[in-house]
Amino acid sequence: SLVSANIPDTVTSIGGQAFYGTALSSVSIPDSVTSIGNSAFAECGSLKRIYIPGTVTSIGESAFSGVKDVFTEVSAPLEGWNENWSEGVTNVYYNFSKEDYGLDLLDYGLCGTNAFYLLLHDGSMYIKGTGNMYDYLDDSAPWIDHVEELTSLFITDGVTSVGAGAFL
């Protein structure tokens, strides 16, 4: 069964249900793709995360249903994205660069409505996105188990406040 897909730069469109229900665990969508159809990657039980380049101007309904984490470099859904494009997705990360997606990540997640963290194996942590971070009281920060390993913290422009108790 299909577990990996390398889509070449000549592809500009991924049709509806193109990979629906396959055993895909890895796929790379090139910058040449501008359109992703309805349920194109839906119900791919092994596909835990996927990156959508900013060149994708059209996404159909439930295109990624069942995928845990969807990363995209755009700051918000584009006009051509179906209002239910992310139905069935656990987390959507906006303002996420292709370089960030390729990092050696130890952990990542949301740390605000529009902010996220990246924790790298080398002890570096990045807070990216926009707006306020959540407050973390009573050792509730998702990275709490790695605080002792942190050696560098980088907070990018756009983040407006560091949450209370974030690095206790």
NORKA-V613375 format. One record per pair of residues at least 24 apart in sequence whose C-alpha atoms are under 7 Angstrom apart, sorted by the first residue. I is the first residue (numbers start at 1). J is the second residue. Records with the same first field share a line. If there is no record, write none. Layout:
# NORKA-V613375
I: J  J
This chain:
# NORKA-V613375
14: 40
15: 40
16: 40
17: 41
20: 44
31: 55
34: 58
35: 59
36: 60
37: 63
38: 62  63
39: 63  64  65
40: 64
42: 66
57: 81
59: 85
60: 85
61: 85
62: 86  87  88
64: 89
65: 89
71: 96
72: 96
73: 97
95: 129
123: 149  150  151  152
124: 150  151  152  153
125: 150  152  153  154
126: 153  154  155
127: 154  155  156
128: 155  156  159
129: 158  159
130: 158  159  160
131: 158  159  160
132: 159  160  161  162
133: 161  162  163
134: 163
135: 163  164  165  166
136: 163  164  165  166
137: 164  165
139: 168
141: 166
